[in-house]
Amino acid sequence: MRVEEFVSQGHAEPVKGAIHGLAAIVCGLMFAYNTTAWLFRREPHLAINALVYGSAILYEGVQTHRHVAARIRAGRNETRP
């Protein structure tokens, strides 16, 4: 599979969804770390990091949903006569 084919819409959607899901998990861990560190140390950069990672969780969640929904739509279109 070529890169151009992989990144095209409708191709390898489960893989792309899994990658975004994994990114959301990593962002969740970073959010948890920075939030906990901020609660103990109250350093401003930790609060900013927590906000950035919290936003990244939302973004990655939307991207994961988009790829999963594309796969579901593709499955429905394949079963129609």
N, C-alpha and C positions, 0 to 999 in steps of 0.2 A: 504494500500500500504506500503510495506516495504521500508526502506531507500535504500537498495541495488537496488531495482527495480526503485525507484525514480531517483537515480543518473545515471542509465544506459542510454546509448545513445538511443534516440528514444522514451523515456517515459517522459511524462509530459513536453514536450518541451515548450508549451505556458507558463506554470508556471515558468519554469527556465528562459525563456526569459523576463518575467515580473519582476522577481527578479533582473536580471542584468540591465534592464531598470530603475528600481527604484534606483539601486546603481549608475547608470550614472547620474540621476537627483540629487541625494545627492552630488555626486562629483562635479557636475556643480555649486551647491549652495556654496560648500566649495571653489571652484576655484574662484567664483565671490567675495566671502568675502575676501579671501587672496589677490587677485589682487587689490581690492579696498583698503584694509588696507595697502598694500605695497605702493600704489600710494601716500597715505597720510603720512605714517610713515617711509618708506624706510628702514625697518629693513630686513636684509638678510634672516632670517628664513621665512619671509612671501613670499618672492620671490621663495624660494625653495619649500615651501608648494604649491604655485600656480602651479609650474612646475609639482610637484607630482600629484596634483589633475587634472591638464590638461591631463597628461598621463593616469591617471585612467579613465577619460572620454572616451578617445580613446579606451582603453582596454575594458571597459564595453560596448561601442558601438559595437565593433567587436563581443563580446560574445553574445550580444542581437541579432545581425544579424545572427550569426551562429545558434542560437536556432530557430529563425523565419524561416530561410532557411530550416532547418531540418524538421520543421512542414510542410512547403510547399512541399518539396520533398516527404514526407510521404503521403500527400494528393494526389499527382499525382500518386504515386505507387498504392494507393487504388482504383483509378478510372480506371486503366488499366486492360484490360481483361486477 
